């Protein structure tokens, strides 16, 4: 099934694509800057970048409770199976 596009639609689509590409580039640039900042701070504080990124994600989503609940479940399973917990 082919779509039909009139001249008005073409102008709107061109604008959408142009703006979409611009926004995607901005997001890519911001993400790269954040990666570099996280890496620098991680090195200074001797913390793994992965941990800092996780902290940022949890803070952004506001879902610490999900991770806390998950960790409690993991701990319960480890204890139940007699696995070594360090």
C-alpha positions as CSV (number, residue, x, y, z in Angstrom):
1,X,0.0,0.0,0.0
2,X,1.6,3.3,-1.1
3,X,1.1,6.5,0.8
4,X,0.0,9.6,-0.9
5,X,1.9,12.8,-0.1
6,X,0.7,16.2,-1.3
7,X,2.9,19.3,-1.4
8,X,1.8,20.5,2.0
9,X,2.7,17.1,3.5
10,X,6.1,17.2,1.8
11,X,6.9,20.6,3.4
12,X,5.8,19.3,6.9
13,X,7.8,16.1,6.4
14,X,10.9,18.0,5.3
15,X,10.7,20.2,8.4
16,X,10.1,17.1,10.6
17,X,13.1,15.3,9.2
18,X,15.4,18.4,9.4
19,X,14.4,19.0,13.0
20,X,14.6,15.3,13.9
21,X,18.1,15.1,12.6
22,X,19.1,18.3,14.5
23,X,17.7,17.0,17.7
24,X,19.3,13.6,17.3
25,X,22.7,15.2,16.8
26,X,22.2,17.4,19.9
27,X,21.3,14.3,22.0
28,X,24.4,12.5,20.6
29,X,26.6,15.4,21.4
30,X,25.2,15.7,24.9
31,X,25.6,12.0,25.6
32,X,29.2,12.2,24.4
33,X,29.9,15.1,26.8
34,X,28.3,13.2,29.7
35,X,30.4,10.1,28.9
36,X,33.5,12.2,29.0
37,X,32.5,13.9,32.3
38,X,31.6,10.6,33.9
39,X,34.9,9.1,32.8
40,X,36.9,12.1,34.2
41,X,35.1,12.1,37.6
42,X,35.3,8.3,37.8
43,X,39.1,8.5,37.4
44,X,39.4,11.3,39.9
45,X,37.3,9.5,42.5
46,X,38.5,6.0,41.6
47,X,35.0,4.8,41.0
48,X,34.0,2.7,38.0
49,X,32.2,4.8,35.3
50,X,29.6,2.0,35.0
51,X,28.6,2.6,38.6
52,X,28.3,6.4,38.1
53,X,26.2,5.9,35.0
54,X,23.9,3.6,36.9
55,X,23.6,6.2,39.7
56,X,22.7,8.9,37.1
57,X,20.1,6.6,35.4
58,X,18.5,5.8,38.8
59,X,18.4,9.4,39.8
60,X,16.9,10.4,36.4
61,X,14.2,7.7,36.5
62,X,13.6,8.1,40.2
63,X,13.4,4.3,40.6
64,X,15.8,3.4,43.4
65,X,13.1,1.3,45.0
66,X,13.2,-1.1,42.0
67,X,16.9,-1.7,42.4
68,X,16.6,-2.0,46.2
69,X,13.8,-4.6,45.8
70,X,15.8,-6.5,43.2
71,X,18.9,-6.5,45.4
72,X,16.9,-7.8,48.4
73,X,15.5,-10.6,46.1
74,X,19.0,-11.5,45.0
75,X,20.2,-11.6,48.6
76,X,17.3,-13.9,49.6
77,X,18.0,-16.3,46.8
78,X,21.7,-16.4,47.6
79,X,21.0,-17.1,51.3
80,X,18.4,-19.7,50.5
81,X,20.8,-21.6,48.2
82,X,23.7,-21.3,50.7
83,X,25.8,-19.4,48.1
84,X,28.7,-17.5,49.4
85,X,27.9,-13.9,50.1
86,X,30.9,-11.6,50.5
